Amino acid sequence: MTRTAGTKTAGSFWRTGLVAASTWLLISSGLWAQAGSGGAATAPSTNAAQPSQNGDASAAAKPHDDNFVIGNDDVLAINVWKEPDISRSIPVRSDGKISLPLVGEVQAAGQTPLKLEVEIASRLKNYISEPEVTVIVQQINSQKFNILGQVNHPGTFVIANSPTVLDAIALAGGFRDFAKQKSIYILRQNADSTQTRIPFNYKEVVKGQNPAQNIKIQPRDTIVVP
């Protein structure tokens, strides 16, 4: 009788152990399944963010600027795709032209970069199949203004960073002792070859009384300081 009771007790112990082990396996399987589903759920969100990044990159791309007109002495960076012997940086000559291999002389002054690209590409079609040409204005030297009269360094200056009349006076080294600072004027060239005289009272502008007089300098402007 004692052996029978011991056998029953041992059997009961093993059954209890098996039940506990099975329960632990079921719980572990559930946890692994939840972890797997959680990882799968986060993956789409990463992919969903990707189109937004691509969209921002596309929005940052800017179209070709076709507003600037090339002039004498400007430096152009001309690139012909897969043609390093033709690609180069080149200044516009005083006659407004540039010279390139296979292209010859091309009128650059008076054209926009986009129109010059088309002109160069059309000439290269005789030698290159579907040439891809890019023209970038690397250095602007053609847009200049003059400042004359009672300043320390009168002369001709290149327009850079949209200077105002005050900037121009500073570039010229400021006034001489007897400059008539209230009687300055700007001579501006019009499209019909006439001139417009624009008054500038330095005393008023520096006191903030009439800041609208401090206009942006345009190409071919002449500032006169009597």
Buried (B, 14 or more C-beta within 10 A) or exposed (E): EEEEEEEEEEEEEEEEEEEEEEEEEEEEEEEEEEEEEEEEEEEEEEEEEEEEEEEEEEEEEEEEEEEBBBBBBBBBBBBBEEBEEBBBEBBBBEEBBBEBEBBEEBBBBEBBBBBBBEBBBEBBEEEBEEBEBBBBBEBBBBBBBBBBBBBEEBEEBBBEEEBBBBBBBEBBEEBEEEBEBEBBBBBBBEEEEEEEEBEBBBEBBEEEEEEEBBEEBEBBBBBBBE
